[in-house]
Protein backbone atom coordinates (compact mmCIF):
# COMPACT_ATOMS: atom_id res chain seq x y z
CA UNK A 1 0.00 0.00 0.00
CA UNK A 2 1.24 3.50 -0.83
CA UNK A 3 1.92 5.41 2.38
CA UNK A 4 3.29 8.95 2.18
CA UNK A 5 3.27 12.19 4.12
CA UNK A 6 2.53 14.38 1.09
CA UNK A 7 0.42 13.38 -1.90
CA UNK A 8 2.47 15.53 -4.26
CA UNK A 9 5.50 13.34 -3.49
CA UNK A 10 3.95 10.86 -5.95
CA UNK A 11 4.11 13.21 -8.95
CA UNK A 12 7.10 11.30 -10.36
CA UNK A 13 5.01 8.11 -10.24
CA UNK A 14 2.33 9.91 -12.28
CA UNK A 15 4.97 10.86 -14.87
CA UNK A 16 6.16 7.25 -14.99
CA UNK A 17 2.66 5.82 -15.47
CA UNK A 18 1.89 8.36 -18.20
CA UNK A 19 5.03 7.30 -20.08
CA UNK A 20 4.19 3.60 -19.72
CA UNK A 21 0.47 3.77 -20.51
CA UNK A 22 0.62 6.34 -23.31
CA UNK A 23 -1.39 9.29 -24.57
CA UNK A 24 -4.79 7.60 -24.37
CA UNK A 25 -4.60 7.32 -20.58
CA UNK A 26 -5.16 10.17 -18.14
CA UNK A 27 -3.34 9.95 -14.80
CA UNK A 28 -4.67 12.15 -11.99
CA UNK A 29 -3.32 12.78 -8.49
CA UNK A 30 -5.86 14.09 -5.96
CA UNK A 31 -4.99 15.64 -2.60
CA UNK A 32 -8.07 15.24 -0.39
CA UNK A 33 -7.31 18.12 1.96
CA UNK A 34 -9.86 19.99 -0.16
CA UNK A 35 -12.03 17.86 -2.46
CA UNK A 36 -13.23 21.00 -4.24
CA UNK A 37 -9.71 21.71 -5.58
CA UNK A 38 -8.17 18.27 -5.20
CA UNK A 39 -6.31 17.83 -8.51
CA UNK A 40 -2.67 18.63 -7.69
CA UNK A 41 -1.00 16.83 -10.60
CA UNK A 42 -2.32 15.49 -13.91
CA UNK A 43 -1.03 14.02 -17.13
CA UNK A 44 -2.99 13.83 -20.40
CA UNK A 45 -5.79 15.88 -18.88
CA UNK A 46 -6.87 16.95 -22.37
CA UNK A 47 -8.64 13.58 -22.64
CA UNK A 48 -11.31 14.75 -20.16
CA UNK A 49 -10.66 18.49 -20.21
CA UNK A 50 -9.63 18.55 -16.56
CA UNK A 51 -6.85 20.73 -15.18
CA UNK A 52 -4.97 21.50 -11.96
CA UNK A 53 -7.09 22.82 -9.10
CA UNK A 54 -10.34 21.18 -10.16
CA UNK A 55 -12.51 18.96 -7.97
CA UNK A 56 -12.61 15.24 -7.37
CA UNK A 57 -15.41 13.28 -9.07
CA UNK A 58 -18.89 12.29 -7.95
CA UNK A 59 -17.77 8.67 -7.71
CA UNK A 60 -14.81 9.53 -5.48
CA UNK A 61 -17.06 11.52 -3.15
CA UNK A 62 -19.35 8.50 -2.78
CA UNK A 63 -16.36 6.27 -2.04
CA UNK A 64 -15.03 8.59 0.65
CA UNK A 65 -18.42 9.05 2.33
CA UNK A 66 -19.21 5.32 2.26
CA UNK A 67 -16.05 4.37 4.14
CA UNK A 68 -15.24 1.65 1.59
CA UNK A 69 -11.73 3.04 1.22
CA UNK A 70 -10.99 1.55 4.65
CA UNK A 71 -11.86 -1.95 3.44
CA UNK A 72 -9.88 -2.20 0.19
CA UNK A 73 -6.65 -0.58 -1.08
CA UNK A 74 -7.95 0.17 -4.58
CA UNK A 75 -10.80 -0.30 -7.08
CA UNK A 76 -10.11 -1.32 -10.67
CA UNK A 77 -11.74 -1.49 -14.09
CA UNK A 78 -15.00 0.36 -13.57
CA UNK A 79 -16.75 2.48 -16.17
CA UNK A 80 -16.06 6.18 -16.49
CA UNK A 81 -17.25 8.78 -18.97
CA UNK A 82 -16.61 12.43 -19.70
CA UNK A 83 -19.25 15.12 -20.16
CA UNK A 84 -19.52 14.31 -23.86
CA UNK A 85 -20.26 10.66 -23.13
CA UNK A 86 -16.85 9.34 -24.19
CA UNK A 87 -16.15 6.07 -22.37
CA UNK A 88 -13.17 5.30 -20.15
CA UNK A 89 -11.98 2.32 -18.16
CA UNK A 90 -11.07 3.71 -14.76
CA UNK A 91 -9.16 2.55 -11.69
CA UNK A 92 -8.40 4.30 -8.40
CA UNK A 93 -5.67 3.64 -5.83
CA UNK A 94 -6.23 4.93 -2.29
CA UNK A 95 -3.25 6.86 -0.90
CA UNK A 96 -2.90 6.76 2.88
CA UNK A 97 -0.49 8.26 5.36
CA UNK A 98 1.40 6.32 8.01
CA UNK A 99 -1.63 6.54 10.33
CA UNK A 100 -3.75 4.82 7.63
CA UNK A 101 -5.79 7.98 6.99
CA UNK A 102 -6.95 8.49 3.41
CA UNK A 103 -5.13 11.56 2.08
CA UNK A 104 -5.23 11.17 -1.68
CA UNK A 105 -6.26 9.27 -4.79
CA UNK A 106 -4.25 8.07 -7.76
CA UNK A 107 -6.65 7.69 -10.67
CA UNK A 108 -6.03 6.07 -14.05
CA UNK A 109 -8.57 6.67 -16.84
CA UNK A 110 -8.04 5.02 -20.22
CA UNK A 111 -9.99 6.29 -23.23
CA UNK A 112 -11.69 3.22 -24.71
CA UNK A 113 -13.82 5.07 -27.26
CA UNK A 114 -11.64 4.13 -30.26
CA UNK A 115 -11.52 0.50 -29.14
CA UNK A 116 -15.31 0.46 -28.83
CA UNK A 117 -15.65 1.94 -32.32
CA UNK A 118 -13.24 -0.65 -33.72
CA UNK A 119 -15.18 -3.50 -32.10
CA UNK A 120 -18.44 -2.22 -33.55
CA UNK A 121 -16.79 -1.97 -36.98
CA UNK A 122 -15.52 -5.54 -36.75
CA UNK A 123 -18.97 -6.73 -35.69
CA UNK A 124 -20.52 -5.08 -38.73
CA UNK A 125 -18.06 -6.94 -40.98
CA UNK A 126 -18.67 -10.40 -39.48
CA UNK A 127 -21.62 -12.79 -39.85
CA UNK A 128 -24.11 -12.23 -37.05
CA UNK A 129 -23.54 -15.70 -35.59
CA UNK A 130 -20.06 -14.67 -34.43
CA UNK A 131 -21.36 -12.07 -31.97
CA UNK A 132 -25.04 -12.83 -31.46
CA UNK A 133 -24.46 -14.28 -28.01
CA UNK A 134 -22.77 -12.01 -25.52
CA UNK A 135 -20.02 -13.66 -23.44
CA UNK A 136 -20.76 -14.29 -19.79
CA UNK A 137 -18.77 -11.89 -17.64
CA UNK A 138 -18.21 -12.84 -14.03
CA UNK A 139 -19.04 -9.51 -12.41
CA UNK A 140 -21.22 -8.76 -9.43
CA UNK A 141 -24.22 -6.45 -9.74
CA UNK A 142 -22.34 -3.89 -7.64
CA UNK A 143 -19.36 -3.91 -10.03
CA UNK A 144 -21.51 -3.41 -13.13
CA UNK A 145 -23.20 -0.40 -11.53
CA UNK A 146 -19.94 1.41 -10.76
CA UNK A 147 -19.75 4.49 -12.92
CA UNK A 148 -17.84 7.74 -12.69
CA UNK A 149 -18.34 11.03 -14.49
CA UNK A 150 -14.93 12.57 -15.17
CA UNK A 151 -15.92 16.13 -14.33
CA UNK A 152 -13.92 18.69 -12.38
CA UNK A 153 -16.34 21.61 -11.95
CA UNK A 154 -17.75 21.61 -8.36
CA UNK A 155 -21.00 23.38 -9.30
CA UNK A 156 -21.68 20.92 -12.10
CA UNK A 157 -20.86 17.95 -9.87
CA UNK A 158 -23.41 19.15 -7.30
CA UNK A 159 -26.04 19.83 -9.99
CA UNK A 160 -25.48 16.43 -11.56
CA UNK A 161 -25.72 14.69 -8.18
CA UNK A 162 -28.98 16.47 -7.32
CA UNK A 163 -30.47 15.38 -10.64
CA UNK A 164 -29.42 11.79 -9.96
CA UNK A 165 -30.83 11.56 -6.42
CA UNK A 166 -34.11 13.15 -7.56
CA UNK A 167 -34.41 11.11 -10.75
CA UNK A 168 -37.21 8.98 -9.31
CA UNK A 169 -39.56 11.93 -8.78
CA UNK A 170 -41.03 14.59 -11.06
CA UNK A 171 -42.17 16.72 -8.13
CA UNK A 172 -40.14 19.89 -7.46
CA UNK A 173 -38.28 20.00 -4.15
CA UNK A 174 -40.50 22.82 -2.89
CA UNK A 175 -43.60 20.60 -3.16
CA UNK A 176 -42.13 17.57 -1.39
CA UNK A 177 -43.22 16.72 2.13
CA UNK A 178 -40.86 17.40 5.04
CA UNK A 179 -40.09 13.68 5.25
CA UNK A 180 -39.36 13.46 1.52
CA UNK A 181 -37.03 16.45 1.73
CA UNK A 182 -35.10 14.75 4.52
CA UNK A 183 -34.77 11.64 2.34
CA UNK A 184 -33.29 13.78 -0.45
CA UNK A 185 -30.75 15.30 1.94
CA UNK A 186 -29.89 11.84 3.30
CA UNK A 187 -29.21 10.64 -0.26
CA UNK A 188 -27.05 13.69 -0.93
CA UNK A 189 -25.12 12.97 2.25
CA UNK A 190 -24.42 9.40 1.09
CA UNK A 191 -23.19 10.85 -2.20
CA UNK A 192 -20.57 12.83 -0.26
CA UNK A 193 -21.79 16.20 -1.51
CA UNK A 194 -21.33 17.90 1.87
CA UNK A 195 -17.60 17.18 1.70
CA UNK A 196 -17.37 19.93 -0.93
CA UNK A 197 -16.92 23.57 0.00
CA UNK A 198 -19.87 25.84 -0.81
CA UNK A 199 -22.13 22.80 -1.33
CA UNK A 200 -24.79 24.16 1.05
CA UNK A 201 -24.91 27.48 -0.77
CA UNK A 202 -25.22 25.70 -4.11
CA UNK A 203 -28.01 23.41 -2.84
CA UNK A 204 -29.91 26.39 -1.43
CA UNK A 205 -29.73 27.95 -4.89
CA UNK A 206 -30.86 24.78 -6.67
CA UNK A 207 -33.72 24.01 -4.26
CA UNK A 208 -34.63 27.71 -3.88
CA UNK A 209 -34.52 27.58 -0.10
CA UNK A 210 -32.52 29.51 2.47
CA UNK A 211 -29.04 28.48 3.58
CA UNK A 212 -30.22 28.11 7.23
CA UNK A 213 -32.94 25.73 5.99
CA UNK A 214 -30.27 23.59 4.33
CA UNK A 215 -28.30 23.43 7.56
CA UNK A 216 -31.43 22.40 9.47
CA UNK A 217 -31.95 19.43 7.14
CA UNK A 218 -28.29 18.47 7.50
CA UNK A 219 -28.45 18.64 11.31
CA UNK A 220 -31.55 16.44 11.30
CA UNK A 221 -30.04 13.71 9.13
CA UNK A 222 -26.79 13.78 11.12
CA UNK A 223 -28.75 13.49 14.36
CA UNK A 224 -30.84 10.58 13.07
CA UNK A 225 -27.78 8.72 11.80
MONOR-V594245 format. One record per backbone hydrogen bond with DSSP energy under -0.5 kcal/mol. CO is the residue of the C=O (numbers start at 1). NH is the residue of the N-H. Records with the same first field share a line. If there is no record, write none. Layout:
# MONOR-V594245
CO = NH ; NH
This chain:
# MONOR-V594245
2 = 96
6 = 9
7 = 10
8 = 11
10 = 14
11 = 15
12 = 16
13 = 17
14 = 18
15 = 19
16 = 20
17 = 21
18 = 22
22 = 25
24 = 111
26 = 109
27 = 43
28 = 30 ; 107
29 = 40 ; 41
30 = 32 ; 105
31 = 34
34 = 37
35 = 38 ; 56
38 = 31 ; 40
39 = 53
41 = 29
43 = 27
44 = 47
45 = 48 ; 49 ; 50
51 = 54
54 = 39
57 = 61
58 = 62
59 = 63
60 = 64
61 = 65
62 = 66
63 = 67 ; 68 ; 69
64 = 67
67 = 70
68 = 71 ; 72
73 = 94
75 = 92
78 = 90
79 = 148
80 = 88
81 = 150
82 = 85
86 = 82
87 = 112 ; 113
88 = 80 ; 90
89 = 110
90 = 78
91 = 108
92 = 75
93 = 95 ; 106
94 = 96
95 = 103 ; 104
96 = 4
97 = 100
101 = 97
103 = 32
104 = 95
105 = 30 ; 107
106 = 93
107 = 28
108 = 91 ; 110
109 = 26 ; 111
110 = 89 ; 112
112 = 116
113 = 117
114 = 118
115 = 119
116 = 120
117 = 121
118 = 122
119 = 123
120 = 124
121 = 125
122 = 125 ; 126
123 = 126
127 = 130
128 = 131 ; 132
132 = 134
135 = 137
136 = 138
137 = 139
140 = 144
141 = 145
142 = 146
143 = 146
146 = 79
148 = 81 ; 150
149 = 58 ; 151
152 = 55 ; 154
153 = 157
154 = 158
155 = 159
156 = 160
157 = 161
158 = 162
159 = 163
160 = 164
161 = 165
162 = 166
164 = 167
166 = 169
172 = 175
173 = 176
177 = 181
178 = 182
179 = 183
180 = 184
181 = 185
182 = 186
183 = 187
184 = 188
185 = 189
186 = 190
187 = 191
188 = 193
189 = 192
192 = 195
193 = 196
196 = 199
198 = 202
199 = 203
200 = 204
201 = 205
202 = 206
203 = 207
204 = 208 ; 209
210 = 214
211 = 215
212 = 216
213 = 217
214 = 218
215 = 219
216 = 220
217 = 221
218 = 222
219 = 223
220 = 224
221 = 225
